[in-house]
Amino acid sequence: MNEPSVGPLAWVHGSDAPEKSAINLGFMALSDCASVVVAATQGFAQPYGLTLNLKRQASWANLRDKLVSGELDAAHGLYGLIYAVHLGIGGVAATDMAVLMGLNQNGQSINLSRGLQGLGVTGPEALHRHVHQTRTKLTFAQTFPTGTHAMWLYYWLASQGIHPLLDVDSVVVPPPQMVAHLQAGRIDGFCVGEPWSASAVQQDLGFTLATTQAIWPDHPEKVLGCTRAFVEQYPNTARVLVMAILEASRFIEDSHENRRSTAQLLSAPQYLDAPVECIEPRLLGDYADGLGNRWQDPHALRFHGDGEVNLPYLSDGMWFMTQFRRWGLLRDDPDYLAVARQVQQLELYREAASAVGVANLGKEMRSSQLIDGKVWDGSDPAGYARGFKLHAMSDSAHRFASR
């Protein structure tokens, strides 16, 4: 890979030097860990006096537990995982958490089995008919109960008139195990990050029914997360870590060739341990769904976008809390904005972005229209959470439950 520019060396001198010279950085075997792996292996952190020790984790639950215990200093993490720990939902005690930056947007997908394809279930309408006309519940896998994949799966199903908590069964499967579960017939479909959706297509075990960027173009996905205690104890280390990963994110998107070399790097056994031909196409935005359709996706996995991807928008964190409320993971409305201000480390991010010449975007909120036509802008989170036709305690849920 190309050698990165050294960047401003002033940060390693005097009071701005990192308090720790090495940190343990957790990640999962997913294409969207790319900026973390590139930062650690291609010399982006060393100029700032920091060594990044990569630690691949077997499941999101493992990663969460090691992050909370301090065995991991920071990690490539699910947005919803960081917020669930902060709020004390999902079976763990509340721990003050921090989102240092967004790592990526887009690039996950919902896949169905060849078995369903054989029954003619190749689109949303057919899936709706199948779910409501058969007595057998389909089983869908996602990667973590409060994670992004659970929320994308639930949101998409609900947008098609399928209640995700009552009309289907949902199970948790670690990302690298999805394809094996599909092959064994234990699940009928899944929502996961790449390269595991592409792998299912390549092995002729399933097809891509919907991409997550079709649910929400340029949606928030993975974040660089840590405990609030880590930020408070090691503020310079946290800032330098963000600087290094920002530079790696920019590097990946500098050229087509950099994306290709990143795919090659990720394919190694210690990272994704997957064939480069399962990683590279969708990393380049080249999609084949397994049903004969192929397209260049305008909202494929992206890591930087001149800083638009990396800014930890308050509204992004708030959205996940609205979905926790919608699906009964939160019994009451939290103070959405106050919680987001606690978790999203906007000031630290902006210092790091300015130091490496990344556009310092002034906004804290952004507005997006999702697949069901609803606009999310963070202005009325409690109203938004209550405004869905299908939710945990809706009339529809009671009707379904009483069948």
C-alpha positions in Angstrom: 0.0 0.0 0.0 1.1 3.6 -0.5 2.9 5.3 2.3 0.7 7.8 4.1 1.8 11.4 4.6 3.3 11.9 8.0 0.9 14.7 9.1 1.4 17.3 11.8 4.2 16.1 14.1 3.6 18.8 16.6 1.0 16.6 18.3 3.7 14.2 19.6 5.5 16.9 21.5 4.8 18.5 24.8 1.4 18.3 26.5 -0.4 17.0 23.4 1.6 13.7 23.3 -0.6 10.6 23.8 -0.7 9.4 27.4 -0.5 5.8 26.3 2.0 4.6 23.7 0.0 1.5 22.7 -3.6 0.6 22.8 -5.7 -2.5 22.2 -8.2 -1.9 19.4 -11.0 -4.3 18.9 -12.7 -5.2 15.6 -15.0 -7.7 14.0 -14.3 -9.5 10.8 -16.2 -7.2 8.5 -15.3 -5.1 5.5 -16.2 -2.0 7.4 -13.3 -2.5 9.9 -11.1 -1.3 7.0 -10.1 2.1 8.3 -9.2 0.6 11.7 -7.0 -2.1 10.0 -5.4 0.4 7.6 -4.6 2.8 10.4 -3.0 0.1 12.5 -1.0 -1.6 9.7 0.0 1.1 7.3 1.8 3.5 9.6 -0.9 6.1 10.3 -0.6 6.1 14.1 3.2 5.9 14.5 4.0 9.5 13.6 1.9 10.5 16.6 3.7 8.2 19.0 0.9 5.6 19.1 0.9 1.8 18.3 -2.5 0.2 17.6 -2.7 -3.5 18.6 -5.5 -5.0 16.6 -7.7 -7.6 18.5 -10.2 -9.5 16.4 -13.3 -10.5 18.4 -15.5 -13.6 18.0 -18.8 -11.8 18.6 -20.3 -8.4 19.3 -21.1 -9.5 22.9 -17.4 -10.4 23.4 -16.3 -7.0 22.0 -18.8 -5.2 24.3 -17.7 -7.0 27.4 -14.0 -6.4 26.7 -14.6 -2.8 26.0 -16.5 -2.3 29.3 -13.8 -4.2 31.3 -11.0 -2.2 29.8 -9.3 -5.2 28.1 -10.0 -3.3 24.9 -9.2 0.5 24.9 -11.4 1.3 21.9 -13.2 -0.6 19.1 -14.8 -0.7 15.8 -18.4 -1.0 17.1 -22.0 -1.0 16.3 -23.7 2.3 17.0 -26.5 0.6 18.8 -24.1 -1.4 21.0 -22.4 1.7 22.4 -25.8 3.3 23.1 -27.2 0.2 24.7 -24.3 -0.1 27.1 -24.6 3.6 28.0 -28.3 3.2 28.7 -28.0 -0.1 30.5 -30.2 -2.1 28.2 -29.6 -5.5 26.8 -28.6 -7.2 30.0 -25.6 -5.2 31.0 -25.1 -2.6 33.7 -25.1 1.0 32.4 -21.5 2.3 31.7 -20.8 5.8 30.4 -19.7 5.3 26.8 -18.3 7.5 24.1 -18.6 7.6 20.3 -15.3 9.2 19.0 -16.2 9.2 15.3 -18.3 7.5 12.7 -16.2 4.9 10.8 -18.5 4.2 7.8 -21.9 4.5 6.3 -24.0 2.1 4.2 -22.8 -1.4 2.9 -24.9 -3.9 4.9 -27.7 -6.0 3.4 -30.7 -8.3 4.0 -30.3 -11.7 2.3 -32.8 -14.6 1.9 -32.2 -18.3 1.3 -32.3 -20.2 -2.0 -35.1 -22.2 -0.3 -37.3 -19.1 -0.2 -36.3 -18.2 -3.8 -37.5 -21.7 -4.8 -40.9 -20.8 -3.3 -41.0 -17.6 -5.4 -40.1 -15.3 -2.6 -37.8 -13.0 -4.4 -39.2 -9.6 -3.5 -40.9 -7.6 -0.7 -44.5 -8.3 -1.8 -43.9 -12.1 -2.1 -42.2 -12.1 1.3 -45.2 -10.3 2.8 -47.6 -12.8 1.3 -45.5 -15.8 2.4 -45.3 -14.5 6.0 -49.0 -13.7 6.3 -50.3 -16.8 4.5 -48.2 -19.6 6.0 -48.3 -20.9 9.5 -44.6 -21.5 9.8 -42.6 -18.5 11.1 -39.5 -17.6 9.2 -36.3 -17.1 11.2 -34.1 -14.1 10.5 -30.7 -13.6 12.0 -29.1 -10.3 13.0 -25.8 -9.8 14.7 -26.6 -8.2 18.1 -30.0 -7.4 19.8 -29.5 -3.6 19.9 -27.1 -3.5 16.9 -27.5 -1.7 13.6 -28.4 -5.0 11.8 -31.3 -5.7 14.1 -32.6 -2.1 13.6 -32.2 -2.3 9.8 -33.9 -5.6 9.7 -36.8 -4.5 11.9 -37.2 -1.2 10.1 -37.2 -2.9 6.7 -39.7 -5.6 7.7 -42.0 -3.1 9.3 -41.9 -0.9 6.2 -43.2 -3.9 4.3 -46.0 -4.5 6.7 -44.3 -7.4 8.5 -44.0 -7.1 12.3 -40.4 -8.0 13.2 -41.3 -9.1 16.8 -44.4 -11.0 16.1 -44.6 -12.2 12.5 -41.1 -13.7 12.3 -38.5 -15.0 14.7 -35.2 -13.2 15.2 -32.0 -14.8 16.4 -28.5 -13.5 17.0 -25.6 -14.9 15.0 -22.0 -13.5 14.8 -21.3 -12.1 11.3 -18.7 -14.7 10.1 -21.1 -17.5 11.0 -24.1 -16.2 9.0 -23.3 -18.2 5.8 -22.9 -21.5 7.7 -26.2 -21.0 9.4 -27.9 -20.3 6.1 -26.3 -23.3 4.5 -27.4 -25.5 7.4 -31.0 -24.3 7.1 -31.1 -22.9 10.6 -32.2 -19.5 9.3 -34.2 -18.3 6.3 -32.5 -15.0 6.0 -30.2 -12.5 7.7 -29.0 -8.9 7.9 -25.3 -8.5 8.1 -22.3 -6.5 6.9 -20.0 -7.5 4.1 -18.3 -9.6 3.0 -20.8 -12.2 4.4 -23.8 -11.2 2.2 -21.6 -11.3 -0.9 -20.2 -14.6 0.2 -23.7 -16.1 0.5 -24.4 -15.0 -3.1 -21.0 -16.2 -4.4 -21.6 -19.7 -2.8 -25.1 -19.8 -4.3 -26.6 -20.1 -0.9 -28.8 -17.0 -1.0 -29.6 -13.7 -2.6 -29.6 -10.1 -1.6 -33.1 -8.9 -1.1 -32.4 -5.3 0.1 -29.3 -3.2 0.8 -29.4 -1.1 4.0 -28.6 2.0 1.9 -31.9 1.4 0.2 -33.5 1.7 3.7 -31.6 4.9 4.5 -29.1 6.4 2.0 -25.8 7.2 3.8 -27.0 5.8 7.1 -24.8 5.7 10.2 -23.2 2.2 10.7 -20.0 1.4 12.7 -18.4 3.9 15.1 -15.1 4.2 16.9 -16.3 3.5 20.5 -14.8 3.5 24.0 -15.8 4.1 27.5 -16.2 7.7 28.7 -13.5 6.9 31.3 -11.0 6.2 28.6 -11.6 9.6 27.0 -11.3 11.4 30.4 -8.2 9.5 31.4 -6.4 9.6 28.0 -7.8 12.6 26.1 -4.7 13.0 23.9 -4.6 9.3 23.1 -8.2 9.4 22.1 -7.6 12.5 19.9 -4.5 11.0 18.2 -6.4 7.8 17.6 -9.2 9.7 15.8 -6.5 11.6 13.8 -4.9 8.4 12.7 -8.2 6.7 11.7 -9.3 9.9 9.9 -6.2 9.8 7.8 -6.6 6.1 7.1 -10.3 6.8 6.1 -9.2 9.5 3.7 -6.5 7.3 2.3 -8.9 4.4 1.5 -11.0 6.8 -0.6 -8.1 8.6 -2.3 -8.3 6.3 -5.2 -9.8 3.2 -6.7 -6.5 1.5 -6.3 -6.4 2.2 -2.6 -9.8 0.6 -2.2 -8.5 -2.5 -4.1 -5.3 -2.7 -2.0 -7.5 -2.4 1.1 -9.7 -5.3 0.0 -6.5 -7.4 -0.5 -5.2 -6.4 3.0 -8.6 -7.3 4.6 -8.7 -10.8 3.0 -5.7 -11.9 5.2 -6.4 -14.7 7.8 -5.9 -12.3 10.8 -8.6 -9.9 9.5 -11.5 -11.1 7.5 -10.1 -14.5 6.4 -12.2 -14.4 3.3 -11.5 -14.5 -0.5 -10.7 -11.1 -1.9 -13.4 -11.8 -4.6 -16.0 -11.7 -1.9 -14.6 -8.4 -0.4 -13.6 -6.3 -3.3 -16.7 -5.9 -5.6 -19.0 -4.5 -3.0 -16.2 -2.4 -1.4 -16.0 -0.8 -4.9 -19.8 -0.5 -5.1 -20.2 -3.3 -7.6 -23.3 -5.3 -6.6 -24.7 -8.6 -7.9 -27.8 -9.8 -6.0 -27.8 -13.4 -7.0 -31.0 -13.0 -9.0 -29.3 -11.8 -12.1 -29.3 -8.1 -11.3 -26.1 -6.1 -11.2 -25.6 -2.4 -10.5 -23.1 0.2 -9.4 -24.5 1.4 -6.1 -24.5 5.2 -5.6 -24.6 4.8 -1.8 -22.1 1.9 -1.3 -19.9 1.5 1.7 -18.0 4.7 2.4 -15.4 5.6 5.0 -14.8 9.4 4.7 -16.7 11.5 2.3 -14.6 14.6 3.2 -15.5 14.1 6.8 -19.3 13.7 6.3 -19.1 10.1 7.2 -16.9 10.6 10.3 -18.6 13.5 12.1 -20.5 12.0 15.1 -23.8 13.7 14.4 -26.1 14.0 17.5 -29.1 13.0 15.3 -27.4 9.7 14.3 -27.0 8.6 17.9 -30.6 9.8 18.7 -32.1 7.8 15.9 -30.9 4.5 17.4 -32.6 5.5 20.7 -35.9 6.2 18.9 -35.8 2.6 17.5 -35.0 1.2 21.0 -38.1 3.0 22.2 -40.1 1.9 19.2 -39.4 -1.8 19.8 -39.8 -1.8 23.5 -36.1 -1.9 24.4 -36.6 1.4 26.3 -39.7 1.6 28.4 -39.7 5.4 28.5 -38.4 8.2 26.4 -34.9 9.2 27.4 -33.7 12.8 27.1 -32.6 12.0 23.6 -30.6 15.1 23.0 -28.9 15.2 26.4 -27.9 11.5 26.1 -26.5 12.1 22.6 -24.5 15.1 23.9 -23.0 12.8 26.6 -22.0 10.1 24.2 -21.0 11.9 20.9 -17.6 13.4 21.4 -18.1 16.3 19.0 -15.4 18.6 20.5 -12.7 16.0 20.5 -13.6 14.9 17.0 -13.4 18.5 15.7 -10.0 19.0 17.3 -8.7 15.9 15.6 -10.3 16.8 12.2 -8.8 20.2 12.3 -5.4 18.8 13.1 -5.3 16.6 10.0 -7.0 19.0 7.7 -10.4 17.3 7.4 -13.3 19.7 6.9 -14.6 20.7 10.3 -18.4 20.5 9.6 -20.2 22.9 11.9 -23.5 21.0 12.0 -24.6 18.6 14.8 -27.8 17.3 13.1 -28.6 16.0 9.6 -31.8 15.3 7.8 -32.7 12.1 5.9 -35.7 10.5 4.3 -36.0 6.7 4.9 -37.6 4.0 2.9 -41.1 4.5 4.4 -41.1 8.2 3.5 -40.5 9.4 7.1 -38.0 12.2 7.5 -35.6 12.0 10.4 -33.9 15.2 11.5 -33.6 14.9 15.3 -36.1 17.7 15.9 -38.9 15.6 17.7 -37.4 12.3 18.7 -40.2 11.2 21.1 -42.8 12.0 18.5 -40.9 10.2 15.8 -40.5 7.1 18.0 -44.3 7.1 18.6 -45.2 7.9 15.0 -44.8 4.4 13.4 -47.7 2.2 12.4 -45.9 -0.9 13.6 -44.1 -0.8 16.9 -43.7 -2.9 20.1 -47.1 -2.0 21.6 -49.1 -1.0 18.6 -52.7 -2.0 17.9 -51.2 -4.1 15.1 -49.0 -5.9 17.6 -52.0 -6.8 19.8 -54.0 -7.9 16.7 -51.1 -10.1 15.6 -50.6 -11.5 19.1 -54.3 -12.5 19.4 -54.4 -14.6 16.3 
